[in-house]
């Protein structure tokens, strides 16, 4: 499997998990919309990671 094919499979997998869409539904989306949804998932994951890094319960572990 090529790198591009692996990346597309990963993208379909992420969208299916997040939105419970079928593979045909995901492929029917225009590339720009698929990309927008993937970017939204990335932004949410980044925000969750940053929230965890600034969790007051951790104290000064990251200082």
N, C-alpha and C positions, 0 to 999 in steps of 0.2 A: 504494500500500500504506500502510495506517495505521501509526502509531507502535506500536500494540499488536501488530499483525500482524507487523511487522518484528522486534519484541522476541521474540515467540513463535518465529519462524523462527530467530532467533539462538540462543535457548535450546535448541531441538531440535538445531540444528547442533552446539552445544557438547557436548551429551549424547551425540550420535551419535559424535562424534570421540573423546570420552573413554572411552566404554564400549562402543563398537562395536554399539550397539543400532540397530534399524531405526526408522524414523519411527512405524510403528504401535505398536511396543513402547513407545516413549516416550509417545505419546498415551494408551496404556492405563494408564500410571502415574497414580495419584491426584495431584492438584496439589500436595499437601503433600509427597509423596515426590519429585516432580520438583524442587520447590523445595529440598528437603534436599540432593539430589545437586548441584544448582547451587551452593548455599552451600558445600558441601564442596570443589567445584572452585575457588571463589573463595578459600577459606581456604588451599588448597594453593598457589595462584598467589601470594597475598600472602606466604606463608612463603618461597617460593622467591625472591621479589623482595627480601625483607628479608635473606635469607641472602646474596644477591649484594651487597647494600649493606654488609654487614659482613665481606665477604671480605678476609682479611688480605693477599691478594696485591695488593689495590688500594692498600695503604699508607694515607696520610693524605689521599687525594684528596677525601674527603667531609667533612673537618674544616674 
